[in-house]
Amino acid sequence: MDSSMKISFNRCIRDGDLIIVNERRDTMKAIKVCENSVLQNCVGVFKHSDWIGKPFGSIIFSNKGGFVYLLALTLEL
């Protein structure tokens, strides 16, 4: 297989990516990463700019100490 055709699951989140934000065990949202945007929910405020450069699967903490998981968009989800 041509190496340019392989999908990398180890890549980092970039501006413009569509990701899954796992807020709680039963709550997932599809979010397009925009450098100047924020996600605000019951566990705090999350700046998209803090997500850029992080690997998929990262845990990100809010200003209130809550957290979310940043997941790659896959068929399993």
C-alpha positions as a Markdown table, in Angstrom:
| # | Residue | x | y | z |
|---|---|---|---|---|
| 1 | Met | 0.0 | 0.0 | 0.0 |
| 2 | Asp | 1.2 | 3.5 | -0.9 |
| 3 | Ser | 2.3 | 5.3 | 2.4 |
| 4 | Ser | 0.3 | 8.4 | 1.3 |
| 5 | Met | -2.9 | 6.3 | 1.4 |
| 6 | Lys | -2.5 | 5.2 | 5.0 |
| 7 | Ile | -4.7 | 6.8 | 7.7 |
| 8 | Ser | -2.8 | 8.0 | 10.7 |
| 9 | Phe | -4.6 | 7.7 | 14.1 |
| 10 | Asn | -1.6 | 9.3 | 15.9 |
| 11 | Arg | -1.9 | 12.7 | 14.3 |
| 12 | Cys | -2.6 | 15.8 | 16.3 |
| 13 | Ile | -5.7 | 18.0 | 16.2 |
| 14 | Arg | -5.5 | 20.8 | 13.7 |
| 15 | Asp | -7.6 | 24.0 | 13.0 |
| 16 | Gly | -10.5 | 22.9 | 10.9 |
| 17 | Asp | -10.7 | 19.3 | 12.0 |
| 18 | Leu | -14.0 | 17.7 | 12.8 |
| 19 | Ile | -13.6 | 15.9 | 16.2 |
| 20 | Ile | -15.8 | 14.2 | 18.8 |
| 21 | Val | -15.9 | 15.8 | 22.2 |
| 22 | Asn | -16.9 | 13.2 | 24.8 |
| 23 | Glu | -18.4 | 15.4 | 27.6 |
| 24 | Arg | -19.8 | 12.6 | 29.8 |
| 25 | Arg | -20.2 | 8.8 | 29.5 |
| 26 | Asp | -23.5 | 9.3 | 27.5 |
| 27 | Thr | -22.8 | 12.7 | 25.8 |
| 28 | Met | -20.7 | 13.1 | 22.7 |
| 29 | Lys | -20.7 | 16.1 | 20.3 |
| 30 | Ala | -19.2 | 16.6 | 16.8 |
| 31 | Ile | -17.3 | 19.9 | 16.9 |
| 32 | Lys | -15.4 | 21.6 | 14.1 |
| 33 | Val | -12.2 | 23.0 | 15.6 |
| 34 | Cys | -11.8 | 26.8 | 15.0 |
| 35 | Glu | -8.9 | 28.5 | 16.7 |
| 36 | Asn | -10.9 | 31.5 | 18.0 |
| 37 | Ser | -13.9 | 29.5 | 19.2 |
| 38 | Val | -14.8 | 28.1 | 22.6 |
| 39 | Leu | -17.0 | 25.2 | 23.9 |
| 40 | Gln | -19.0 | 26.1 | 26.9 |
| 41 | Asn | -20.9 | 23.3 | 28.8 |
| 42 | Cys | -21.8 | 22.3 | 32.4 |
| 43 | Val | -18.2 | 21.5 | 33.3 |
| 44 | Gly | -16.6 | 24.7 | 32.1 |
| 45 | Val | -15.2 | 26.6 | 29.2 |
| 46 | Phe | -12.8 | 25.0 | 26.7 |
| 47 | Lys | -10.8 | 27.1 | 24.2 |
| 48 | His | -10.4 | 25.4 | 20.8 |
| 49 | Ser | -6.9 | 27.0 | 20.6 |
| 50 | Asp | -5.9 | 24.8 | 23.6 |
| 51 | Trp | -6.9 | 21.7 | 21.6 |
| 52 | Ile | -4.8 | 22.5 | 18.5 |
| 53 | Gly | -1.6 | 20.4 | 18.5 |
| 54 | Lys | -2.9 | 17.9 | 21.1 |
| 55 | Pro | -3.1 | 14.2 | 20.0 |
| 56 | Phe | -6.5 | 12.6 | 19.6 |
| 57 | Gly | -7.6 | 10.9 | 22.9 |
| 58 | Ser | -6.3 | 13.7 | 25.0 |
| 59 | Ile | -8.1 | 14.8 | 28.2 |
| 60 | Ile | -8.5 | 18.6 | 28.3 |
| 61 | Phe | -9.4 | 20.4 | 31.6 |
| 62 | Ser | -11.6 | 23.4 | 31.8 |
| 63 | Asn | -11.3 | 26.6 | 33.8 |
| 64 | Lys | -13.6 | 25.0 | 36.5 |
| 65 | Gly | -11.6 | 21.7 | 36.7 |
| 66 | Gly | -14.0 | 19.7 | 34.6 |
| 67 | Phe | -12.7 | 17.7 | 31.6 |
| 68 | Val | -13.5 | 16.3 | 28.2 |
| 69 | Tyr | -11.9 | 13.7 | 25.9 |
| 70 | Leu | -11.0 | 14.8 | 22.4 |
| 71 | Leu | -11.6 | 11.9 | 20.0 |
| 72 | Ala | -11.0 | 11.2 | 16.3 |
| 73 | Leu | -14.2 | 10.8 | 14.2 |
| 74 | Thr | -14.3 | 7.1 | 13.5 |
| 75 | Leu | -17.0 | 4.6 | 12.4 |
| 76 | Glu | -17.1 | 3.0 | 15.9 |
| 77 | Leu | -18.4 | 6.2 | 17.5 |
